[in-house]
Amino acid sequence: MPAPNLSRLAEPGRPTSIADEVAELDEARRVLRAGRPAEANAKATHYLAAYPKGAMRLEAEVLRIEAMSFLGGHAKVRSLAHEFLAAHPTSILSRRVRILAEQNAEGAVE
């Protein structure tokens, strides 16, 4: 199945829909699964900038943390995880973020 054309998404002044947001994050997840964490991180970061009030912001933040984990940015993962958990302690995604933070703790064995 070909990748969706995301060039039309998140254009300044263009109304967006939840479907647009989901498509953009799905693409970020796809490239992460394909072993391209830097690209996934860039796409998640783009989503956060393009959709400042997006419905999928928390998912994008967690995807960014996951991508950073694959990139070996352990200190950045811990920092982003701490920020996420401080801002969203009861989020359904908090458990996943805690696991990522633990996996990237100082002295953690990979």
Protein Blocks (a to p, Z undefined) as FASTA:
>chain_A
ZZddfklgopehiacdfklmmmmmmmmmmmmmnopaklmmmmmmmmmmmmmmbfklmmmm
mmmmmmmmmnopamlmmmmmmmmmmmmmmbmklmmmmmmmmmmgghiaZZ
